[in-house]
């Protein structure tokens, strides 16, 4: 049985990402805000949807048996960096996307609950990082598709 609220939220999240890809963050946030404020479950579902959007493009070219991962690079040196150097909200977003993309629901849930329980002030930072990563990934996907179609 379909849940009308879930369907409405899904459409609204997709619309928010569309606005984000177009550079209209204010409208995107006005669409996301009421969803994440409604309940912990709605917030978690939004986090999951954004993580799926952030990893969508990379997963399209993934071969069977491969795992999704995010490469961390030190922007000052260009050398390999450590996710441990990230602030909690951004570290969470990177780890959460990785867990969701690898279909590791137990880890994704544990990451969310740890942030929610231990660092609730960082939930907003995590949400923003997930949103930003999704928008960047979707913009790259759209641009690549446009180039492939000669537009």
MARBA-3410 file (N, C-alpha, C, O; in Angstrom, 1 decimal):
151
0.8,-1.2,0.0,0.0,0.0,0.0,0.9,1.3,0.0,1.8,1.3,0.8 ~ 0.6,2.2,-0.9,1.3,3.4,-1.0,1.0,4.4,0.2,-0.2,4.5,0.6 ~ 2.0,5.1,0.6,1.8,6.1,1.7,1.8,7.4,1.0,2.8,7.8,0.5 ~ 0.7,8.1,1.0,0.6,9.4,0.3,1.6,10.5,0.9,2.1,11.3,0.1 ~ 1.9,10.4,2.2,2.8,11.4,2.7,4.2,11.1,2.2,5.0,12.0,1.8
4.6,9.8,2.1,5.9,9.4,1.6,6.0,9.8,0.1,7.1,10.4,-0.3 ~ 5.0,9.6,-0.7,5.0,10.0,-2.1,5.1,11.5,-2.2,5.9,12.0,-3.1 ~ 4.4,12.3,-1.4,4.5,13.7,-1.5,5.9,14.2,-1.1,6.4,15.1,-1.7 ~ 6.4,13.6,0.0,7.8,14.0,0.4,8.8,13.7,-0.7,9.7,14.5,-0.9 ~ 8.7,12.5,-1.3,9.6,12.2,-2.4,9.6,13.2,-3.5,10.6,13.6,-4.0
8.4,13.5,-3.9,8.2,14.5,-5.0,8.8,15.9,-4.6,9.5,16.6,-5.4 ~ 8.6,16.3,-3.3,9.1,17.5,-2.8,10.6,17.5,-2.7,11.3,18.5,-3.0 ~ 11.2,16.4,-2.3,12.7,16.3,-2.2,13.3,16.4,-3.6,14.3,17.0,-3.9 ~ 12.6,15.7,-4.6,13.1,15.7,-6.0,13.0,17.1,-6.5,13.9,17.6,-7.2 ~ 11.9,17.8,-6.2,11.8,19.2,-6.6,12.8,20.1,-6.0,13.4,21.0,-6.6
13.1,19.9,-4.7,14.2,20.6,-4.0,15.5,20.4,-4.7,16.3,21.4,-4.9 ~ 15.8,19.2,-5.1,17.1,18.9,-5.8,17.1,19.6,-7.2,18.2,20.0,-7.6 ~ 16.0,19.6,-7.8,15.9,20.3,-9.1,16.2,21.8,-8.9,17.0,22.3,-9.7 ~ 15.7,22.4,-7.9,16.0,23.8,-7.7,17.4,24.0,-7.3,18.1,24.9,-7.7 ~ 18.0,23.0,-6.5,19.4,23.1,-6.1,20.3,23.0,-7.3,21.3,23.8,-7.4
20.0,22.1,-8.3,20.8,22.0,-9.5,20.7,23.3,-10.3,21.7,23.6,-11.0 ~ 19.6,24.0,-10.2,19.4,25.2,-11.0,20.0,26.4,-10.2,20.0,27.5,-10.7 ~ 20.6,26.2,-9.0,21.2,27.2,-8.3,20.3,28.0,-7.3,20.7,29.0,-6.8 ~ 19.1,27.5,-7.2,18.1,28.2,-6.3,18.0,27.5,-5.0,17.1,26.8,-4.7 ~ 19.1,27.7,-4.2,19.1,27.0,-2.9,18.0,27.5,-1.9,17.5,26.7,-1.1
17.6,28.7,-2.0,16.6,29.2,-1.1,15.3,28.5,-1.3,14.6,28.1,-0.3 ~ 14.9,28.3,-2.5,13.6,27.5,-2.8,13.8,26.0,-2.4,12.9,25.4,-1.8 ~ 15.0,25.5,-2.7,15.3,24.1,-2.3,15.1,23.9,-0.8,14.4,23.0,-0.3 ~ 15.7,24.8,0.0,15.6,24.7,1.5,14.2,24.9,2.0,13.8,24.3,3.0 ~ 13.4,25.8,1.3,12.0,26.0,1.7,11.2,24.8,1.5,10.2,24.6,2.1
11.6,23.9,0.5,10.9,22.6,0.3,11.4,21.5,1.3,10.6,20.7,1.7 ~ 12.7,21.5,1.6,13.2,20.5,2.5,12.8,20.7,3.9,12.6,19.8,4.7 ~ 12.8,22.0,4.4,12.7,22.3,5.8,11.4,21.7,6.4,11.5,21.1,7.5 ~ 10.2,21.9,5.8,9.1,21.3,6.5,9.1,19.8,6.6,8.5,19.2,7.5 ~ 9.8,19.1,5.7,9.9,17.7,5.8,10.7,17.3,7.0,10.3,16.4,7.8
11.9,17.8,7.0,12.8,17.4,8.1,12.4,17.8,9.5,12.8,17.2,10.5 ~ 11.6,18.9,9.5,11.1,19.3,10.8,9.8,18.5,11.3,9.5,18.6,12.5 ~ 9.2,17.8,10.5,8.0,17.0,10.8,8.2,15.9,11.8,7.5,15.8,12.8 ~ 9.3,15.2,11.6,9.6,14.0,12.5,11.0,13.5,12.3,11.6,13.8,11.3 ~ 11.5,12.8,13.3,12.8,12.1,13.1,12.8,11.1,11.9,13.8,11.0,11.2
11.7,10.4,11.7,11.6,9.5,10.6,11.6,10.2,9.3,12.2,9.7,8.3 ~ 10.9,11.4,9.2,10.9,12.1,7.9,12.3,12.7,7.7,12.8,12.8,6.5 ~ 13.0,13.1,8.8,14.4,13.6,8.6,15.3,12.5,8.1,16.1,12.7,7.2 ~ 15.2,11.3,8.7,16.0,10.2,8.3,15.7,9.8,6.8,16.7,9.6,6.1 ~ 14.5,9.8,6.5,14.1,9.5,5.1,14.7,10.5,4.1,15.1,10.2,3.0
14.7,11.8,4.5,15.3,12.8,3.7,16.8,12.6,3.5,17.4,12.8,2.4 ~ 17.5,12.3,4.6,18.9,12.0,4.6,19.2,10.9,3.6,20.1,10.9,2.8 ~ 18.3,9.8,3.7,18.5,8.7,2.8,18.3,9.1,1.3,19.1,8.7,0.5 ~ 17.3,9.9,1.1,17.0,10.3,-0.3,18.2,11.1,-0.9,18.6,10.9,-2.0 ~ 18.7,12.0,-0.1,19.8,12.8,-0.5,21.1,12.0,-0.7,21.8,12.3,-1.6
21.3,11.0,0.1,22.5,10.1,0.0,22.3,9.3,-1.3,23.3,9.1,-2.0 ~ 21.1,8.9,-1.6,20.9,8.2,-2.9,21.2,9.1,-4.1,21.8,8.6,-5.1 ~ 20.7,10.3,-4.0,21.0,11.3,-5.1,22.5,11.5,-5.2,23.0,11.7,-6.4 ~ 23.2,11.7,-4.1,24.6,12.0,-4.1,25.4,10.8,-4.7,26.5,11.1,-5.4 ~ 25.0,9.6,-4.6,25.7,8.5,-5.1,25.2,7.9,-6.4,25.8,7.0,-7.0
24.1,8.4,-6.9,23.4,7.9,-8.1,24.4,7.8,-9.3,24.5,6.7,-9.9 ~ 25.0,8.9,-9.6,25.9,8.9,-10.8,27.0,7.9,-10.7,27.3,7.2,-11.6 ~ 27.7,7.9,-9.6,28.8,7.0,-9.4,28.4,5.5,-9.4,29.1,4.7,-9.9 ~ 27.2,5.3,-9.0,26.7,3.9,-8.9,26.3,3.4,-10.3,26.3,2.2,-10.6 ~ 26.1,4.3,-11.3,25.7,3.9,-12.6,26.8,3.1,-13.3,26.6,2.3,-14.2
28.1,3.4,-13.0,29.2,2.8,-13.7,29.9,1.7,-12.8,31.0,1.2,-13.1 ~ 29.3,1.4,-11.7,29.9,0.5,-10.7,29.8,-0.9,-11.2,28.7,-1.3,-11.6 ~ 30.8,-1.7,-11.2,30.8,-3.1,-11.7,30.3,-4.0,-10.5,30.5,-3.6,-9.3 ~ 29.7,-5.1,-10.8,29.3,-6.0,-9.8,30.5,-6.4,-8.9,31.6,-6.6,-9.3 ~ 30.3,-6.4,-7.6,31.3,-6.7,-6.6,32.1,-5.5,-6.1,32.8,-5.6,-5.1
32.1,-4.4,-6.9,32.8,-3.2,-6.4,32.0,-2.5,-5.3,30.8,-2.6,-5.2 ~ 32.8,-1.8,-4.5,32.1,-1.0,-3.4,32.3,0.5,-3.7,33.3,0.9,-4.3 ~ 31.3,1.2,-3.3,31.3,2.7,-3.4,32.2,3.3,-2.4,32.3,2.8,-1.2 ~ 33.0,4.3,-2.7,33.8,4.9,-1.7,34.0,6.4,-2.1,34.0,6.8,-3.3 ~ 34.3,7.2,-1.1,34.6,8.6,-1.4,36.1,8.8,-1.1,36.6,8.5,0.0
36.8,9.4,-2.0,38.2,9.6,-1.9,38.4,11.0,-1.2,37.8,12.0,-1.6 ~ 39.2,11.0,-0.2,39.4,12.3,0.6,40.8,12.7,0.2,41.8,12.0,0.4 ~ 40.9,14.0,-0.2,42.2,14.6,-0.6,42.4,15.8,0.2,41.5,16.6,0.4 ~ 43.7,16.0,0.7,44.0,17.3,1.3,44.1,18.4,0.3,45.0,18.3,-0.6 ~ 43.3,19.4,0.4,43.3,20.4,-0.7,44.6,21.3,-0.7,44.8,21.9,-1.7
45.3,21.3,0.4,46.5,22.1,0.5,47.7,21.3,-0.2,48.5,21.9,-0.9 ~ 47.7,20.0,0.0,48.9,19.2,-0.4,48.6,18.3,-1.7,49.5,17.9,-2.4 ~ 47.3,18.0,-1.9,46.9,17.1,-2.9,47.1,15.7,-2.6,46.8,14.8,-3.4 ~ 47.6,15.4,-1.4,47.9,14.0,-1.0,46.6,13.5,-0.3,45.6,14.2,-0.1 ~ 46.6,12.2,-0.1,45.5,11.5,0.5,45.2,12.2,1.9,46.1,12.5,2.6
43.9,12.4,2.1,43.5,13.0,3.4,42.8,12.0,4.2,42.7,10.8,3.9 ~ 42.3,12.4,5.4,41.6,11.6,6.3,40.3,12.1,6.6,40.1,13.3,6.9 ~ 39.3,11.3,6.5,37.9,11.7,6.9,37.8,12.1,8.3,36.9,12.8,8.7 ~ 38.7,11.7,9.1,38.8,12.0,10.5,39.0,13.5,10.8,38.8,14.1,11.8 ~ 39.6,14.2,9.7,39.9,15.6,9.8,38.6,16.4,9.6,38.6,17.7,9.8
37.6,15.8,9.1,36.3,16.6,8.8,35.6,16.9,10.1,35.7,16.1,11.0 ~ 34.9,18.0,10.1,34.0,18.3,11.2,32.9,17.2,11.3,32.6,16.6,10.3 ~ 32.3,17.0,12.5,31.4,15.8,12.6,30.2,15.8,11.6,30.0,14.7,11.1 ~ 29.6,16.9,11.2,28.5,16.8,10.3,28.9,16.4,8.9,28.2,15.7,8.2 ~ 30.0,16.9,8.5,30.5,16.6,7.1,31.1,15.2,7.1,30.9,14.4,6.1
31.8,14.8,8.1,32.3,13.4,8.2,31.1,12.4,8.2,31.1,11.4,7.5 ~ 30.0,12.8,8.9,28.8,12.0,8.9,28.3,11.8,7.5,28.0,10.7,7.1 ~ 28.1,12.9,6.8,27.6,12.9,5.5,28.4,12.0,4.5,27.8,11.2,3.8 ~ 29.7,12.1,4.6,30.5,11.3,3.7,30.4,9.8,4.1,30.2,8.9,3.2 ~ 30.4,9.5,5.4,30.2,8.1,5.8,28.8,7.6,5.5,28.6,6.4,5.1
27.8,8.4,5.7,26.4,8.0,5.5,26.2,7.7,4.0,25.6,6.7,3.7 ~ 26.7,8.5,3.1,26.5,8.3,1.7,27.2,7.0,1.3,26.6,6.2,0.6 ~ 28.4,6.8,1.8,29.1,5.5,1.5,28.3,4.3,2.0,28.2,3.3,1.3 ~ 27.8,4.4,3.2,27.1,3.2,3.8,25.8,3.0,2.9,25.5,1.8,2.6 ~ 25.1,4.0,2.6,23.8,3.9,1.8,24.2,3.3,0.4,23.5,2.4,-0.1
25.2,3.9,-0.2,25.5,3.4,-1.6,26.0,2.0,-1.6,25.7,1.3,-2.6 ~ 26.6,1.5,-0.5,27.0,0.1,-0.4,25.9,-0.8,0.2,26.1,-2.0,0.5 ~ 24.7,-0.2,0.4,23.5,-0.9,0.9,23.8,-1.5,2.3,23.3,-2.6,2.6 ~ 24.6,-0.8,3.0,24.8,-1.2,4.4,23.9,-0.4,5.3,24.3,0.6,6.0 ~ 22.7,-0.8,5.4,21.7,-0.1,6.2,22.0,-0.1,7.6,21.6,0.9,8.3
22.5,-1.1,8.2,22.9,-1.1,9.6,23.9,0.0,10.0,23.7,0.7,11.0 ~ 24.9,0.2,9.1,25.9,1.2,9.4,25.2,2.6,9.2,25.5,3.5,10.0 ~ 24.4,2.8,8.1,23.8,4.1,7.9,22.9,4.4,9.0,23.0,5.6,9.5 ~ 22.1,3.5,9.5,21.3,3.8,10.7,22.1,4.1,11.9,21.7,5.0,12.6 ~ 23.1,3.4,12.2,24.0,3.6,13.3,24.7,5.0,13.2,24.8,5.7,14.2
25.1,5.4,12.0,25.7,6.7,11.9,24.7,7.8,12.2,25.0,8.7,12.9 ~ 23.5,7.6,11.6,22.5,8.6,11.9,22.1,8.7,13.4,22.1,9.8,13.9 ~ 21.9,7.6,14.0,21.6,7.6,15.4,22.7,8.1,16.3,22.4,8.8,17.3 ~ 23.9,7.9,15.9,25.0,8.4,16.7,25.1,9.9,16.6,25.3,10.6,17.6 ~ 24.9,10.5,15.4,24.9,11.9,15.2,23.7,12.5,15.9,23.8,13.5,16.6
22.5,11.9,15.8,21.3,12.4,16.4,21.4,12.4,17.9,20.9,13.3,18.6 ~ 22.0,11.4,18.4,22.1,11.2,19.9,23.2,12.0,20.5,23.1,12.7,21.5 ~ 24.4,11.9,19.9,25.6,12.5,20.4,25.9,13.9,20.0,26.6,14.6,20.7 ~ 25.4,14.3,18.8,25.8,15.6,18.3,24.6,16.2,17.5,24.8,16.5,16.3 ~ 23.5,16.4,18.1,22.3,16.8,17.4,22.5,18.2,16.7,21.8,18.5,15.7
23.3,19.0,17.3,23.6,20.3,16.6,24.2,20.1,15.3,24.1,21.0,14.4 ~ 24.9,19.0,15.1,25.5,18.8,13.8,24.6,18.1,12.7,25.0,17.9,11.6 ~ 23.3,17.8,13.1,22.4,17.3,12.1,22.2,18.2,11.0,22.1,17.8,9.8 ~ 22.0,19.5,11.3,21.9,20.5,10.2,23.1,20.6,9.3,22.9,20.7,8.1 ~ 24.2,20.5,9.8,25.5,20.5,9.0,25.5,19.2,8.2,25.9,19.3,7.0
25.1,18.1,8.8,25.1,16.9,8.0,24.1,16.9,6.9,24.3,16.5,5.8 ~ 22.9,17.5,7.2,21.9,17.7,6.1,22.4,18.6,5.0,22.2,18.3,3.8 ~ 23.0,19.7,5.4,23.5,20.6,4.4,24.6,19.9,3.5,24.6,20.1,2.3 ~ 25.5,19.2,4.2,26.5,18.5,3.4,25.9,17.4,2.5,26.4,17.3,1.3 ~ 24.9,16.7,2.9,24.3,15.7,2.1,23.6,16.4,0.9,23.8,16.0,-0.3
22.9,17.5,1.1,22.3,18.3,0.1,23.3,18.8,-0.9,23.2,18.6,-2.1 ~ 24.4,19.4,-0.4,25.4,19.9,-1.3,26.1,18.8,-2.2,26.3,19.0,-3.4 ~ 26.3,17.7,-1.5,27.0,16.6,-2.3,26.0,16.0,-3.3,26.4,15.7,-4.4 ~ 24.7,16.0,-3.0,23.7,15.5,-4.0,23.6,16.5,-5.2,23.6,16.1,-6.3 ~ 23.6,17.8,-4.9,23.5,18.8,-5.9,24.7,18.8,-6.8,24.6,18.8,-8.1
25.9,18.7,-6.3,27.1,18.7,-7.1,27.1,17.4,-8.0,27.4,17.5,-9.2 ~ 26.8,16.3,-7.4,26.7,15.0,-8.2,25.7,15.1,-9.3,26.0,14.7,-10.4 ~ 24.5,15.6,-9.0,23.5,15.6,-10.0,23.8,16.6,-11.1,23.5,16.4,-12.3 ~ 24.4,17.8,-10.7,24.8,18.7,-11.8,25.8,18.1,-12.7,25.7,18.3,-13.9 ~ 26.8,17.4,-12.2,27.8,16.7,-13.0,27.1,15.7,-13.9,27.5,15.6,-15.1
26.2,14.9,-13.4,25.5,13.9,-14.2,24.7,14.6,-15.3,24.8,14.1,-16.5 ~ 24.0,15.7,-15.0,23.2,16.4,-16.1,24.1,16.9,-17.1,23.9,16.8,-18.3 ~ 25.2,17.6,-16.7,26.2,18.1,-17.6,26.8,17.1,-18.6,26.9,17.3,-19.8 ~ 27.2,15.9,-18.0,27.7,14.9,-18.8,26.7,14.4,-19.8,27.0,14.1,-21.0 ~ 25.4,14.2,-19.4,24.4,13.8,-20.3,24.1,14.8,-21.4,23.9,14.4,-22.6
24.1,16.1,-21.1,24.0,17.1,-22.1,25.1,17.1,-23.1,24.8,17.2,-24.3 ~ 26.3,16.9,-22.7,27.4,16.9,-23.6,27.3,15.6,-24.5,27.6,15.7,-25.7 ~ 26.9,14.5,-23.9,26.8,13.3,-24.7,25.7,13.4,-25.8,25.7,12.8,-26.8 ~ 24.7,14.3,-25.5,23.6,14.5,-26.5,23.9,15.7,-27.4,23.1,16.0,-28.2 ~ 25.1,16.3,-27.2,25.5,17.4,-28.1,24.8,18.7,-27.7,24.6,19.6,-28.6
24.3,18.9,-26.5,23.6,20.1,-26.1,24.5,21.0,-25.4,24.1,22.1,-25.0
END
